[in-house]
Amino acid sequence: MAFLRQELIRFGIVGSVAFLIDASILAALVHWLNWSPFSSRVVSMGIAILFTWRVHRHWTFADGRIRPALHQSVLHGTFSS
């Protein structure tokens, strides 16, 4: 039970950091580089999804590394968006 609680806490931390990454990149691209909000959103969300996949794979759910990385990344990218 403690292991499940640890994964839940890590999941929350990773999600919070991913939100900060997403929002920061989006704001930087729109306000500093004058990109369109739609193009900026594609880039910021892609980077945030890649971040969550990598960190969840290696830190939050280390047992999940049993699956091949390509298969797991497609599943994560499909259900994260």
N, C-alpha and C positions, 0 to 999 in steps of 0.2 A: 504494500500500500504506500509506503514511503517513496518507493521508486516512481510510482505513478504521480504522486504529488510533485516530485522533483521534475519530472517531464512537463507537467502542467505549468510549473513556475518558469521553466526554461522556455516553453512555448510562448508564454506571455511576454517574457523579456525580448525574445526574438521578434515577435509581432510588433512590440512597441518601438524597437530600434528600426525595424523595417518601415514603419509609419514615418518616423523622423527622417529617414533616408529619402523616402518617396516625396514627402512634403518639401524637404530642403532642395532636392534636385529640381522639382517642379517650380518652386519659387525662384530659384536661381536662373533657370532657363527662361522663364516668362519675364521676370523683372530685370535681370541683368543682361541677358543676351537677346531679349525681345523676340523670342520664339513664339509661335502660336501656342495657345493653351493645349490644343489637341496633340500637336507634335510633342510638346513637352511632356504631356501625360503618358504618351506611348513610351518614351525613353525612361521617365522616372519609374513607371510601374514595372517595366522590364527589368530595370536594375534592382528594384525592391524584391521582385519575385526571384531573381537569381540569387540575391543575398539570402532570402529566407530558405531557399532550397539548400544552398551550401551549408548554412549554419545548422539547419535542422538535420541535415544528413550526417554532419560530423559532431554535433554537440547535443542537440535535443534528443534525437532518436538514433543513437549510434547503432542500434541493432538493425536499423533499416538499411544499412549498407550491404545487406545480403543480396538485394536486387541489383542488377546492373545499373550503372549511373544513367545511361541514356533512357532506359525504360522508366526509371524513377523520375527523371527530370521532365519527361513528357507528361506523366501523370500529375506532377506537382504544378507545372505550368498550365495544364488544362483546368484543373480544379481551383487554382488560386485566382484566376482572372474572373 
